[in-house]
Structure formats: C-alpha cells, structure tokens
Amino acid sequence: MDVRELLWWIVLLPLAGSLVCAFLHALSLRGQLQNAPASHAGAHDDHGQHHDHSQNRGLAGLAPWVACGAMAAAFALSVLGFLQLRDLEQAERALHSPTWRWLTLGDLRVDFGLLLDPLSSTMTLVITGVGFLIHVYSAGYMHADRGYAKFFAYLNLFVAAMLMLVLSTSLIGLFVGWEGVGLCSYLLIGFWYAKGWPAQAAQKAFITNRVGDAFFLAGSFLLFDAFGSLDLSVIAGGAALQAQDSLAAGGSGASSQLALAALCLFLGCCGKSAQLPLFTWLPDAMAGPTPVSALIHAATMVTSGLYLVTRLNPLFAASPWVMTTMACVGALTALIGASSALVQRDIKRVLAYSTVSQLGYMFLALGAGSFGSAIFHVVTHAFFKALLFLGAGSVIHGMHEEQDLYKMGGLRRAMPRTYVTFLAGAAALSGLPLLSGFFSKDEILARTFAVGGWYWLLWVIGIGAAAMTAFYSWRMVALTFFGTPRYDSQHVHAHESGALMTTPLMVLAFLSIVGGLLGLPEVFHVPHVLEGWLGEILRPGKQILAAQHGGDLPHLSHAGEWSLLLLSSAVALVFAHLGFHAFKSGPAAEEQARRRAPQLHTFLGNAWGIDAGYGRWIVGPIRLVAFVISVVIDAFAIDGLVNGSAALVREIARNSRRLATGRLASYALWIVAGATAISFVWMIA
Amino acid sequence: MTTHLLTWLTFLPLLGALLVLITPSQQVKAQRAIGLIASLVTAVLALRVWTLFDGSTASIQLRAQGAEPWFTLPSFVGQGVPIYFRLGVDGISLLMVTFTGILMPIVMLSTWGHVTARVKEFLVWMLVMETGMLGVFLAFDLVLFYVFWEVSLIPLYFLVGIWGGTNRLYATVKFFLYTLAGSLIMLVGVIALIWRLNTSDVVQLANQAMHLDSATQLWLFASFALAFAIKVPLFPFHTWLADAHTEAPTSGSVVLAGVLLKMGTYGLLRFGIGMFPHAALDAAPVFMALGAIGILYGALLAMAQNDLKRLVACSSVSHMGYVVLGLFALNAQGLGGGMLQMLNHGVSTGLLFLLVGMIYERRHTRQLDQFGGLASVMPWFAACLVLTVLSSAGLPGLNGFAGEYPILLGAFQANRWWGVLALTGVVFGAVYLLGSTRRVLFGAVTHSENRHLPDMSLRELTTVLPLVVLVFWIGLNPDRFLGPTQPSLELIMQRVERARASAAAAALPSPHAQTLGALTQELAR
C-alpha cells in the first residue's frame, strides 16, 4: 500500500471524527434542551457540581468510540508511514502527498501538500500515539460532563490541526495548523465557559498567541521576499545555500533580512511554545479540563515552536545572534518556570510552570545548535509530562475536583496505580538516572556546556533549574501521596480511577521509563537512535554550525561527558531527596519559608510578577488609548470637524438668506456689482 | 437569454418592487413572498452570470448596449457626447455582482423578523436598492454608473430614516449629506472627464485616461477618490458609518456592510487605479497610510464600544482599511487580496450584523453588559457567532485569512512600515472580537431575561447558512474565487507598471529621458 496516497487521511480521519462528534453533540443538544430547561443550563454546566449527564446522553455516548477510533486509525497510518520510511535509503526518506493549489496571486503560489519525513514522522507518531492514549483517558475523565461529544469534537479537531502543522510542506499550511491548534486550545481552555474565568483564560491564550502569530506572519513575508516561495523545503534549502556562500566568503551566514526573519519566527514560537516574554498564558490555560492540559499544553501544541525551528534549522543556524537569543530566552524561561513551580499550591499549576521550564530547556538546546536534543526532549517530555498531567487528573478526579496540594496527602493507599505511575513520571521529570528525562535533559546540558564561552553561564542556569525541577517534582509527589490526609475524609472519599484512565497511565509510565533508549549518550557506545533517524534533516544546520566554528562541531571529551553525567545525576538525586523529605509529612516547611521571606514567596508564586506587569504596563494603557480615541479623537475631533463643517454651511446659508430680500432694486445692485467684478477679472487676465 | 441577461438581472428587483407595490397593503405575507421570490430569481440570474463568465479573459462579457443613445450630454467644448445604456461584467465586478445577488434573498428573509411596520414600503425600497447596487457594478457607461450610484443612496435614506432606531434622523441626514457631498464632487469629475475624452464608455475612458498628463490625472482622480473614500469609508471619513449602522435596521446594516461599502472600494479599483494609474501611484502612499491607520484605529475604536452594533461598525472601518491597503499596495498580491477581502468583509460582517440583529430582536438591547452566558441558552447561536468572529479575525482555513494574508504580504512588499502597522490589526482584531464574544456568550447567565431566550429558528438558520458555506468555501479554496478575476487585475497591473516605468523614466535627469520613457513604455507593453 502506498502511503503517499494515504497521507491526507492521517489528517482527515481525526477531522472526520471531529465532524461526526460535532454532529452527535448537535443531536444530543436537542435531548438536553428538552430534558433540562434552559433556565438550569447555566448552573449545570459547572463542572464542580457532579451532575451525571451520562444517563440521558443517548447518541453522544458514541462520541468517544468515534474519536478514539479515528485516533487509532490515524496512529496506525502513522506507523505504516514510519515503517515505509524506515525501509527507504536515508537520503530518500521523504513521502510527498498529492498537493492542492490554494492560492495564486502573481508570484505568490501556495500549495497545500503533506510531507512525511523522519522529523514529521517522529512528531506524527507522538501526536497520534500519545493523543490516542489521552483520548481513551478522556472517555473516562469526561464521562459525567454534559458536553461529552463536544469535547471529543474539539479534541479530534485539535489533533487534525496539529497533524496539519507538522506535515505541511508550506509555511501557510503550517500556519493553518498553527492557528488551528490555537483555536482548539482556545475552545478547550474555555470548555467550562459558564464558570467565567476559563473563558477569560482562553481569550488570554488566544490573544497572546496572536501576538506571536503576527511576528510569524512578518517572518513569512520576509522569507517570501527573500526566496519568492513559502515552501518549507525551498526556504530551508535556500537558507543553507546562502549561508554556505556567505561562510565561504568569510561572512557569518545569513543576510540581515534572513536573520530578522528567523527572529520573527522565533518570536512566533515564543507565543505557541510559551517562552519569555509570551509564556504567561500557559499557567492560566490550566482552566481547561486536565486531559486538554496533557495533550495540548504539555505533549503536543506547545512543542510546535520546536518543530518549526528544527524544520528550518539552516535558517536559524546561519544567524548566530538569533541562536544566542534563543538560548538565552530558553535558559531564562527554564529558570523562571522552575522557580515558580517551587511554590505553587495548585497541582496543575506546578505542572504548567514545569512545562514552561522544560520548553525553556528545549529552546536552550536549539540555541546551542543541538536541534536533535530538542526533539529528543520533545519526545520524552511528551511521555512523562502527559503522564504527570493525566496522573494529576486522576488525583483531581478521585478527590472530587480538588486541585490544592495542601488539601491532599496520603493518597498512595487510596490510589495505588495512579501513585506508582505518577512516581515514574516525577522521576523522569526530575532526571533521576537512567529514566527518559535524565538522558534528554543531560544531553541538552552537555551540548550547551560544550559550546563554551557565554554558554557556560547558560549551563549554570540550566543546572540550577534542574535542581529546582527535582525539588518541586518530589515536593509535589510528597504533598500528594505521602503524609496524612489533609482533606475532609468524611465528605471526600478519595478513590482510584477506572481502567479507562489508569491503563493509559501505565502505558505512558512505561514509555517514560524506557524513552531514554531513543538517545543514549555517546559514552555508552551505542548509536543515538533519534539523532541517526533525523540525520538528513539536521545535516544542513550542523554543517553551517561546524563551518562557523572552523570546521568542527563543539565536542566534549568522554571524561567531560562522564563527569557531567555524574554531576547531573548527583544534583537530581540530592534535590529530589531534599524536596521529598521537606514535604513528606505536609506543607509545614513551606509555611516557615513563607514567613521567613514573604516577598520572595509572592514573587515566585506570581512567576516573577511578569503577568501583572503586562496588565499594568501594556493592557491598561492600550485600553486607555482605545477609550481616548473613541471619546476624544473620534467623537470630539474628527466627528466634530464633520458636524462643524455642516454647521458652517448652515450658518453661511442663514446669513446669505438675507440677500434674497425680494426687492428688485437690491438684486439690480448685486447684478451690477457682479458684472463689474467679472469685467475686472477679464481685464486683468 | 444571455444577450439580455444583465438587463434582466439589473431590473428584475425593480419589477419585483412594482409587484410588491400593487399588492394590497394588508397582505403582508404576499408582499414578503413576492419580495423573497424576486430576490431569489435575481440570485439565480446572478449565479448564471457566475457560471457563464469566462475567467480566462479581461474583456467585458455579457455586454448589453442600447442601439440608440440614451441622451446626449451637452458640452461647451465640442459636440454633445452621446450617453448609452451600457451594461457588462468583468473580473473586477464579477464577485460583487454575484455576491449582491446571493445576499439579497438572505436580507429579505431576515426582514421577516424585525420589520413589522410599513412592510410594503420597506420591501419596495429594498428591491429598488438592489437594482441600484447591481447597476453600479454592471454599468459600463460612466453616466449610467453615476445614476445608479445615486439611485442606491436614496433607498437607504428611507430605510434608516423610517425604520431606524431612536436617533435615526441625525444618522440619516449625516450619511446622506456626507456621501452626497462626495458624489457631487465626483459628478464634476465625471463631466470633466467625459468632456475631455468625448466618450462615456468606461472601456474607452480607461484606455485613454491613462495617457492624460499626470496633473490632470491627479485632479480627476481626486474628484473620484473622495467620493469613494467616503463611501468605503476610509479613515478619517468614517464617522458617518457608526451612526448609520447603529440606527439602521438589521437588514439595512447587512446591505450597507455587505454591498454598499464595496461600491467605494470597487470604484477606487475601477475608476481610481484602473483609469488613472499615474495618479494612483502618486496617491498610493497616502491611501496605504490611511488604510493602515484605519485598520488600527477602527480596531481600537471597536475595543472601546459597549453597543454591539457600533462595535461591528467600527470593525468595518478596520476591515475596509485592509481592502484599501491591499488595493494601493499596487501589486498582484495586494490587489487580489483586496478584491477577495471585499467579498470576505461582505460575508463576515453581513453575518455579524445578522447575528447581532437576532439577539436585538430577542432582547431589544445591544449593550454588551446586558448579555453574558448566552452560549448555555442558545448553543446554535453561539456556534454561529464564534465561527463568524473567527472568520472575521482571519483564522486560517476560513475566508478572512485568504484575503488578509495576501493583502498584508502585498503591503509589506510595497511599504514595510505600513505593512507592520497593519499587522498590529491582526492582534487587535482578535482582542475586540473575542472580547465581545466572551462578554456575550460566556460566563454565567447574569440577567434573568436571558435565561429563556429561544435559540435560532429554522428561518434564522436558513439566513446564515449560505454565508457560513461561503466562509468555509472561500477559506479553503480562494483560487476558485480569485481565478476569474485575475485577467482583469493583471490588466490593471499592466497599466500601473507602465505608469511606474514612465514615471521612473521621467525622473531621470538626462536629455534622453523622453526616448527612454518611450522605450520603457514599449518594453512594458
């Protein structure tokens, strides 16, 4: 079977699933409106109140079957594609789908087409694989929600958009997916819109992303200007050629226009991948249902930026200052995220800041020129962070919608499966030796270290953030599962979730543990699977970087690599231990710390006050400007001129009316005056 | 049939108006039915034009010309100029002609909900207006164009003046005088141009006017452009629009936003850029600047509104700014994007006004703070509104993006800074659109009046359905809509390029400049 013909189906299957689910939702709507009068609808939508709508759901009950079926089929196709790709020669690993002309205007020709190559195949496998597991989990998690079918419609639509993003051959097709996932994120964050604040969080996410997207568009204009095409392979190839020419002539790589384009695209990534300065939407995005946080705000959508940069790696590699910017932003974001996660009380917010921080690591990797490590961390992070979010969801579910760590405790007995799998996730996140997160994060830090120069400082930041990561991970584990229960056990009967929810947890736990096998360090003397698989795609960027460094990529000696491995193992173990022991019997230690340094605690709790700063210094002034424009400039000045000129005409008319007196003598006088004036003009002319 | 297709298309609504007029006043249902059927038949004819149109040529198609002159325009300078009844369609008018045809039955159907008093008159004026609008797009005689231009103005005067809101007289007089002032100046330009070139045939005028010297071109261009800029409305001539929209009945707003504003951008394209390319090149920086400022200004204005309809009106200023920005980028992307955006704005803003009208009919208020949580009460309405808002905000895959992207790309190539300024509209557009959507749809239902609002009726769903289809269709396959317009736009581009080349040659200080200019002109040809 030729996968080329089937490629579109990878995208279309989830899309079709989404349409069917939407249809099912529309059908169930009629039943709901009949059963529950509209007057109750608002109040009932609140997820906090447990109204089981699963009884009178009717056809909507089919939705998870449809959605999971579509996902399973898409995953099967992805695997098929992967297998076919693997059988090809390394240089020929690219399967193109039939294309479809979207727009032709002068030189602007935009085709929609899909490309399966090692990079998009890796992403596709993660998206459909992890996506499938999260769909299954959602079938259990959202069971009691009245928007059951709608939820799956959105979820499937998201997957379709995400696949479009990673498979598209053109920047426009990618942007369709890019904003498409943003839309689904918006819809899903605001899923429980009746509560109010989720709708606000959704709006914030969309608009913050829009800021990034405006930069994305500007970048695409610059690239079209430079290459006359929006095809990703043309852009990557053109950038590589230009960089080679420039390097051969002693230049640094890219023209300033290309560097600017790269910077604009990176700023676009800052929106989608929650980097400084645009990360503030992600913690708020936790207002959405937890499976959404797992799928969109941890495993897939937020990694789009990483995908984009890796896809266009020659463009970025050729612009050293953009690379440095990226590395600095990444390191700083890693630090802000990790330090903010230290003090969060809401379990989902811990994970949200943790995600911000981990994404920061990935951008640090990109900036250090190690595109493969970034994708490696994308993959492992997708496993363990999805696991942690789903585990948190299971806890929240079992605790009757409680998200406050201070009100949990001792859950390991009540929820054994969730507990064990959560441990695996926390261990992987904190980088305990031999787990997936250990290898991918260590690789990033080692590559950053190897670049040398100013990057050492970034490496120090990275190690610091790694220490914090280990600390907050085990603080979270201890507060949730250890100590004595701090909830009201009279009313809350913590219970383990059903098999629909725990099975995906176990699969993800397994992947989180063994995922490191994809990229074992060089000192283990085994091939780096992922790096080899992505080889052809990363080669142009590597060549440019090597040329910039005088022919060779920065490299660590084996001794150096071993010592870094040992150092990061030690850091992870020590801080995991500290975090665990400080909190294993409750949050008392934190209370002490808060009393000792209340300002620091607030500072970290509010993510360094950045969000509040935006509110005060950007959003506020813009609103003021809008108000001033509306009231003063528009209504008073511009419209005043318009009405004023009308009034002027009226006044002139009123005055000149006196001329029409009706007396013949005065008319005769005016005629004579006029004739005289005209003859004067004639004489002069 | 095809020889008189355009004549039928233009006057069929008028015929419908006559039929409505002779129907007894009490039989409101019959009047409504006749109005709807007349507009439906017109729509069929418009679609027939769409299918018959040959998209591979820039020439005028389906021409209809009277054998005898209509009348003779007297002239001081020479003999009188015979004015003919000339109709035709080309790539520049095709989209708007078809869209006007499709939109009117929707408008007719929407009136059933909100027009209850003096129904007969309302329908008559609506149909007369349709004839006027179709005439504007189909006329290929300059005088005829002007006549239709004024004809389309008068019905709106009555539609807003009689069926409008509380402050309707102020709004009516304002927009009428404002647009009339522009039109009269255009009339001077029309007569001057016809006297100068001794013909009123638009095709001949376009071929000859481009050879006028640049000073003459600039004066004539200015006299036309002012009227068009007011109609668009281009910042800073926009203040009549918000008042007119706020007071107009829903159907009036839909037509105003959907078609009437496009008469301005259509005029700028055919009579501004197409006839006076030299002047258009000279004026382009001004128009690009005003377009880009309008995008941002309209968006900020919309952010500060509490009246939903006024908000949509302000968003129109912003979105029409995109059209002008694209047209005056004077490159293939800008022109094409501008052309598509004219259609897009009609679709999206038409939808927005329809939807706002629906909740106004239910609650008799449009203040944002009177709503909240409607998504729980009216899920179908919520779905339609969110879709419309996304289309208006330019979400890729929907229609808005297919127009905005080429416009911004074209503008960016023509003038980077105005392009960047316009890009901010991408963000602010999302701010006011999503912000108001949230305040209407999301959160808890805070006003008890809103708890029992009925969801969209079948009739209301029918009115939005064709436009929703267009939202997706244009978004996914813009080439289908832009393809037939390309030859005509290329013709305009050629004129602009020739003007650009001769301007460049004239700027050379050498004595050979003239020969060089002629040479480049030849080359450009």
Interface residues (C-beta under 8 A of the other chain):
Chain A: L29 L33 A38 S39 A41 G42 A43 D45 R101 W102 L103 T104 L105 G106 D107 L108 I172 F175 V176 W178 E179 G180 L183 Y186 G190 Y193 A194 K195 G196 A199 Q200 A202 Q203 F206 I207 R210 V211 D213 A214 L217 A218 S220 F221 F224 D225 I622 R623 V625 A626 F627 I629 S630 V631 D634 I638 D639 V642 N643 A646
Chain B: K174 L177 Y178 P236 H238 T239 W240 Y297 L300 L301 M303 A304 Q305 N331 A332 Q333 G336 G337 G373 A375 S376 V377 P379 W380 L390 L395 P396 G397 F401 A402 Y405 P406 L408 L409 F412 Q413 G419 V420 L423 T424 V426 V427 A430 V431 L434 G435 R438 L441 F442 G443 A444 V445 R451 H452 L453 D455 L476 N477 P478 D479 L482 G483 Q486 M493
